[in-house]
Amino acid sequence: MCQVEFELARAALKQLKGPVSDQEKLLVYGLYKQATQGDCDIPAPPASDVKARAKWEAWSANKGTSKMDAMRNYAAKVEELTKKEVGGMERQQRGVQDGRHKGLRVQSEELRKEEAG
Protein backbone atom coordinates (compact mmCIF):
# COMPACT_ATOMS: atom_id res chain seq x y z
CA MET A 1 0.00 0.00 0.00
CA CYS A 2 1.34 3.37 -0.89
CA GLN A 3 0.24 6.94 -0.28
CA VAL A 4 -1.34 7.12 -3.74
CA GLU A 5 -3.69 4.19 -3.03
CA PHE A 6 -4.64 5.77 0.29
CA GLU A 7 -5.42 9.07 -1.44
CA LEU A 8 -7.49 7.24 -4.08
CA ALA A 9 -9.51 5.61 -1.31
CA ARG A 10 -9.96 9.00 0.30
CA ALA A 11 -11.28 10.43 -2.99
CA ALA A 12 -13.58 7.41 -3.46
CA LEU A 13 -15.04 7.96 0.00
CA LYS A 14 -15.95 11.53 -0.91
CA GLN A 15 -17.83 10.24 -3.97
CA LEU A 16 -20.14 7.95 -1.99
CA LYS A 17 -23.73 9.05 -2.30
CA GLY A 18 -25.51 6.36 -0.31
CA PRO A 19 -26.12 6.38 3.40
CA VAL A 20 -23.21 5.45 5.61
CA SER A 21 -24.00 4.56 9.21
CA ASP A 22 -22.57 6.63 12.03
CA GLN A 23 -20.63 3.56 13.18
CA GLU A 24 -19.02 3.18 9.74
CA LYS A 25 -18.21 6.89 9.63
CA LEU A 26 -16.50 6.65 13.01
CA LEU A 27 -14.54 3.58 11.96
CA VAL A 28 -13.30 5.32 8.81
CA TYR A 29 -12.53 8.48 10.78
CA GLY A 30 -10.46 6.56 13.33
CA LEU A 31 -8.50 4.77 10.62
CA TYR A 32 -7.90 8.04 8.77
CA LYS A 33 -6.58 9.78 11.88
CA GLN A 34 -4.35 6.80 12.71
CA ALA A 35 -3.02 6.68 9.14
CA THR A 36 -2.27 10.39 9.00
CA GLN A 37 -1.26 11.22 12.58
CA GLY A 38 -0.48 7.97 14.37
CA ASP A 39 -1.59 7.18 17.90
CA CYS A 40 -4.06 9.56 19.52
CA ASP A 41 -2.11 11.83 21.84
CA ILE A 42 -4.82 14.21 22.99
CA PRO A 43 -6.75 13.86 26.23
CA ALA A 44 -10.24 12.42 26.09
CA PRO A 45 -12.96 15.04 25.76
CA PRO A 46 -15.62 15.09 28.47
CA ALA A 47 -18.39 12.52 28.10
CA SER A 48 -20.84 15.41 27.85
CA ASP A 49 -19.34 16.27 24.44
CA VAL A 50 -20.79 13.17 22.79
CA LYS A 51 -19.58 13.84 19.24
CA ALA A 52 -16.02 14.73 20.19
CA ARG A 53 -15.88 11.78 22.59
CA ALA A 54 -17.07 9.34 19.90
CA LYS A 55 -14.44 10.61 17.47
CA TRP A 56 -11.72 10.39 20.14
CA GLU A 57 -12.75 6.82 20.97
CA ALA A 58 -12.77 5.84 17.28
CA TRP A 59 -9.22 7.15 16.85
CA SER A 60 -7.98 5.73 20.16
CA ALA A 61 -9.32 2.28 19.23
CA ASN A 62 -6.51 2.08 16.66
CA LYS A 63 -3.72 2.76 19.16
CA GLY A 64 -0.64 0.72 18.28
CA THR A 65 -1.69 0.21 14.65
CA SER A 66 1.04 1.29 12.25
CA LYS A 67 0.26 4.09 9.84
CA MET A 68 0.72 1.67 6.94
CA ASP A 69 -1.72 -0.86 8.42
CA ALA A 70 -4.21 1.92 9.13
CA MET A 71 -3.94 3.01 5.49
CA ARG A 72 -4.60 -0.57 4.34
CA ASN A 73 -7.57 -0.95 6.68
CA TYR A 74 -8.94 2.44 5.61
CA ALA A 75 -8.70 1.53 1.92
CA ALA A 76 -10.33 -1.86 2.56
CA LYS A 77 -13.22 -0.26 4.45
CA VAL A 78 -13.76 2.34 1.73
CA GLU A 79 -13.75 -0.44 -0.88
CA GLU A 80 -16.36 -2.33 1.19
CA LEU A 81 -18.56 0.77 1.41
CA THR A 82 -18.19 1.39 -2.31
CA LYS A 83 -19.17 -2.19 -3.18
CA LYS A 84 -22.11 -1.98 -0.79
CA GLU A 85 -23.30 1.20 -2.51
CA VAL A 86 -22.87 -0.27 -6.00
CA GLY A 87 -24.73 -3.42 -4.96
CA GLY A 88 -27.57 -1.33 -3.61
CA MET A 89 -27.74 0.70 -6.80
CA GLU A 90 -27.83 -2.48 -8.91
CA ARG A 91 -30.66 -3.91 -6.78
CA GLN A 92 -32.56 -0.65 -7.07
CA GLN A 93 -32.06 -0.56 -10.84
CA ARG A 94 -33.25 -4.17 -11.18
CA GLY A 95 -36.34 -3.25 -9.17
CA VAL A 96 -37.07 -0.37 -11.53
CA GLN A 97 -36.59 -2.63 -14.55
CA ASP A 98 -38.81 -5.32 -13.03
CA GLY A 99 -41.42 -2.67 -12.39
CA ARG A 100 -41.26 -1.51 -16.00
CA HIS A 101 -41.68 -5.07 -17.28
CA LYS A 102 -44.60 -5.63 -14.94
CA GLY A 103 -46.14 -2.34 -16.05
CA LEU A 104 -45.77 -3.31 -19.71
CA ARG A 105 -47.40 -6.69 -19.05
CA VAL A 106 -50.37 -5.02 -17.37
CA GLN A 107 -50.72 -2.60 -20.28
CA SER A 108 -50.54 -5.48 -22.80
CA GLU A 109 -53.23 -7.41 -20.94
CA GLU A 110 -55.47 -4.33 -20.84
CA LEU A 111 -55.03 -3.80 -24.60
CA ARG A 112 -55.90 -7.44 -25.31
CA LYS A 113 -59.04 -7.14 -23.19
CA GLU A 114 -60.06 -3.96 -25.02
CA GLU A 115 -59.48 -5.58 -28.41
CA ALA A 116 -61.40 -8.71 -27.41
CA GLY A 117 -64.28 -6.87 -25.73
Steps between C-alpha positions, in 0.01 A plus 500: 500500500634837411390857561342518154265207571405658832422830327293317236298337777455839661368643171270198453354555846409857409312371194269271698141610469322231699439502871791407721421411860643707782694193615661462156581871489671476838696193395624674185577816697707308755696321229560827315632674811723202583633488143575871486601583858578175679389421853253738662695727732229738615307465824151356486228762467234505771223243463255789475650586159355190335621567145856589595514205740381256231763627257772478767397143583498402131855631457624358831366155407781480243779568750808296412395449137773608260422780259546258210256247648251778571527609136434142385203462734363839393524409131337161564211660689446760228501222239239311707280810522537562128402142413206521739381818328543353151314185604216709635483703181491182289217357713310826471550509123381139466191592701427788264548274198278231652239765564516616139458144372208444734346829389537403134337162566203667668465742209518212248231307686276808510544553124413136429186530712398818317558338161308187600212684668 
